[in-house]
Amino acid sequence: MKKFLVLVLATIMVFVFAKERIVINSYMSDPAPRKALAELVEIFQQKYPEYEVVVNTFAHEDFKVLLRTWLASPKGTADVVTWFAGERMRYFAEMGLIVPVEEVFEGAKWEDYFPEAFRSTCSYKDKIYFIPQSWYWWGVYYRKSVFEKFGIKEPKTWDEFLQVCETLKKNGIVPITIGTKFPWTAAGWFDILNLRINGLDYHIALTAGEVPYTDAKLLKVFEYWRQIIDKGYLLPNHTAYEWQEAATFLFRGQAGMYYMGQFIKDVAPTEVKDDLDFFRFPIIDPAVAPYEETPIDGFMVPANAPNKKGAIVFLRFIASKEAQEKFAKDLGRLAANVAVAPPDAHAKKGLDMILASAGVAQFYDRDTNPEMAEVGMNAFIEFMQNPGKITDILKRLEAERKRIYGK
Amino acid sequence: MKKKLAPYLFLAGPLALYFIWVIYPIFRTFVVSFTRWDGMTRPRFVGWENFIRLFNDRYFILSLLNNFKWMVGFVILSIPLGLFFAMLMDQKYPGHKVYKSLVYLPMALSFVVIGQIWSWVLEPSGGIVNTFLRWMGLESLAKPWLSDPRIVTYSLIWAALWRQVPYAMVLFLAGLQSVDREHVEAAIVDGANAFQRFWYVILPELRPAMVITITVNIIDSLRAFDIVFVMTRGGPYYSSSVMANYMYIQAFHNYRMGYGAAIAVIQFLITLGFILVYVLNVLKREERL
């Protein structure tokens, strides 16, 4: 009886004080982005008091596993989920597990909000499925003071880059740091070398599974990579470190350079932060236009979302200049919204680099089928430890590609 | 009649849970292992394909071999060491309880914590082990413990022994309680020295404890997962991977549920084999009693 009364009371309360719920499942588990999102939600609720937003936060790696169960279950719980643009998003769109979100633009167009260049990576079959929030660039990070000390200038070409490595090494500094306990950092190197040597179209075809891994053009990528491995320019024992641990070698001045995304600044100690700078990954073949890596983060709406209407309202807010500006400012990243200026000088430099590029890629594990990405990234590590085995490694990768893509 | 019903009523609850959470998933795993399934779309029946693939998968074979390394390491190291500590702790001397607690302490830590600690200890540049070796002038012995594919598995086993040895010790200590003191005293009267007393009297009486400890260690080595997951995630490039780890990666990272299930089935069958040997052994002994 008591239970029944409580139930009745609860039902009445729901109807009287009904606020429509919007549930967001988020992977922003690091303190800084988590806080930024919470503050955005606060602003949203002040603007739209009829909605009550619930944010469920999950650790990054857990989120990747759980997302599939949320999307696949017949009854959905989340209305909005965080995710990555590119193949990672398309994979779900293809299965009909997420829905197009054109309504977000209400009479306007994609181009009124976001750069045209982002469109393809946020859509599937000409429909927008993904609302970008922020993005960042990858570059070769270094400490200004260390470069100054040895009179090093930012290298522009591959030869200059090797020269810088040599100078650092002579002075007892590990030229390039990298932590490959989680292998994606190695994929960064693969991507940028392939982009510099073979260009964007080739890279996209490769990540889409259309180019055999035994292709001669691809072998060239590993030949260049091998130069820095054979000369001992890379941090020894890099497989023992996570990317943050490898970054400390840079922060302590024991290592000279780190090819990394802008988020390296999130983990830098305050006294080092302003000493950090980056340069564009050196040009290898002047005939190939410069392309860069710029992963895009954002949101999508599951097909089983209980409150799709609310989800669209929330995403409309996320796409707005106000929300994008706040998020970018808080994290020093670039807003996807074209109306938002870069939040600081560092971001301005990043943006200029991207604007000067001929095109952008997401990232190996965002552009490639997840299974291929896993084998591929582990193969890169194997290559870094045994560069001599490259033909054998690529042969195995090719066998995997054939199995995974069925062609 | 009522009397007979009661135990079954009590059992019904736990049994129901057991079926839902243990038996049914095992059964489902067998079914899934014959399919190709990404965890979302409809599973497709593929017969033995996953199993055939597995035995052509060098990384699975490697994981399987690594499990055997774990098994050998656990049995040949944690059994004698556990027994040694148990014998040491079984005596009464000032402060013996403190020593017992100290040795026992790692048991209270989870493998995740132990893995984290040992990641720091074995860290190649500034870790305690290598720092110590360099300080001793043994630079050549300082190794990249966690990044050299040839030694990484042994480093992991070593870290796991940190917990496995006290575990074996506890089992042996319990076993020592049941050793008949009169037999030991009789041996003393007969003039047996310490080694003889140990070898001819205590060890044979420890047989039941020995069987349990070996079996438990074998089973533990087959389900090794946490330390690998924390310390290397099976890397570099799968070289320290074990079956459970490889299964996790295939199922939850690569979204190959069927393939992952096939690995689980093989792991299950191997473990089951050892458990059966153990159970039969126990049954045989009980018959004798």
Interface residues (C-beta under 8 A of the other chain):
Chain A: K64 V65 R68 T69 L71 A72 M95 L97 T180 K181 F182 P183 P236 N237 H238 T239 A240 P370 E371 E374 N378 A379 I381 E382 Q385
Chain B: D38 G39 M40 T41 S119 L122 E123 P124 S125 P144 W145 L146 S147 D148 P149 T232 R233 G235 P236 Y237 Y238 I249 F252 H253 N254 Y255 R256
